Amino acid sequence: MAQPIQSIPVDHNPRIQVIDANPKQPALPLTLLELVQAVNEVSDSENELISTVVYMLRSGRIQLAGSFRDESLDGFYD
């Protein structure tokens, strides 16, 4: 006997942001709080916020200033 088909709603956000992977400007120094607050203003979810912050830090476009400036992102939010 066949199992009934179960529909699972999926949130889809069609916006695509293009970010230059080879910036010509030096990395912008920000505290982690400043970065999170700025990204939070345009994020739709906590997951999007975290993913964007991690991506920006790993891309080298942002350099942390303040107490987190020497912290590594290795193994964080993979």
C-alpha positions as CSV (number, residue, x, y, z in Angstrom):
1,M,0.0,0.0,0.0
2,A,1.4,3.4,-1.0
3,Q,2.2,5.9,1.7
4,P,0.3,9.2,1.5
5,I,2.3,12.1,0.1
6,Q,3.2,14.7,2.7
7,S,3.6,18.3,1.7
8,I,6.2,20.3,3.6
9,P,6.2,24.1,3.1
10,V,9.6,25.6,2.2
11,D,10.4,29.2,2.7
12,H,12.0,30.6,-0.5
13,N,13.7,33.9,-0.8
14,P,14.4,34.7,-4.4
15,R,16.6,37.7,-3.6
16,I,20.2,37.2,-4.7
17,Q,22.9,39.5,-3.4
18,V,26.1,39.7,-5.5
19,I,29.2,40.6,-3.6
20,D,32.6,41.2,-5.3
21,A,34.9,38.4,-4.2
22,N,38.0,40.6,-5.0
23,P,37.4,43.9,-3.2
24,K,39.8,46.7,-4.2
25,Q,39.2,48.5,-0.9
26,P,40.9,47.4,2.4
27,A,38.8,45.4,4.8
28,L,36.4,47.6,6.9
29,P,37.2,47.4,10.6
30,L,34.0,46.9,12.7
31,T,33.2,45.4,16.1
32,L,31.2,42.2,16.0
33,L,28.2,44.1,17.6
34,E,28.3,46.8,14.8
35,L,28.4,44.1,12.1
36,V,25.5,42.1,13.7
37,Q,23.4,45.2,14.1
38,A,24.0,46.4,10.5
39,V,23.2,43.0,9.0
40,N,20.2,42.5,11.4
41,E,18.5,45.6,9.9
42,V,18.2,43.9,6.5
43,S,17.9,40.2,7.5
44,D,14.6,38.3,7.5
45,S,15.7,35.6,10.0
46,E,18.3,34.7,12.6
47,N,19.7,32.0,10.2
48,E,20.2,34.6,7.5
49,L,21.8,37.0,9.9
50,I,24.3,34.4,11.1
51,S,25.1,33.1,7.6
52,T,25.7,36.6,6.3
53,V,27.9,37.7,9.2
54,V,30.0,34.5,8.8
55,Y,30.2,34.9,5.1
56,M,31.3,38.6,5.4
57,L,34.0,37.7,7.9
58,R,35.3,34.8,5.9
59,S,35.4,36.8,2.7
60,G,37.9,39.3,4.1
61,R,35.7,42.3,3.4
62,I,35.2,42.9,7.1
63,Q,37.9,42.9,9.7
64,L,36.8,42.6,13.3
65,A,37.9,45.3,15.7
66,G,37.6,45.2,19.4
67,S,37.6,42.2,21.7
68,F,36.9,39.6,18.9
69,R,39.6,40.9,16.5
70,D,41.9,37.9,17.1
71,E,39.2,35.2,17.2
72,S,39.2,32.5,14.5
73,L,36.1,31.3,12.6
74,D,37.6,27.9,12.0
75,G,34.9,25.3,12.7
76,F,32.3,28.0,13.4
77,Y,28.9,27.6,11.7
78,D,29.9,25.1,9.0
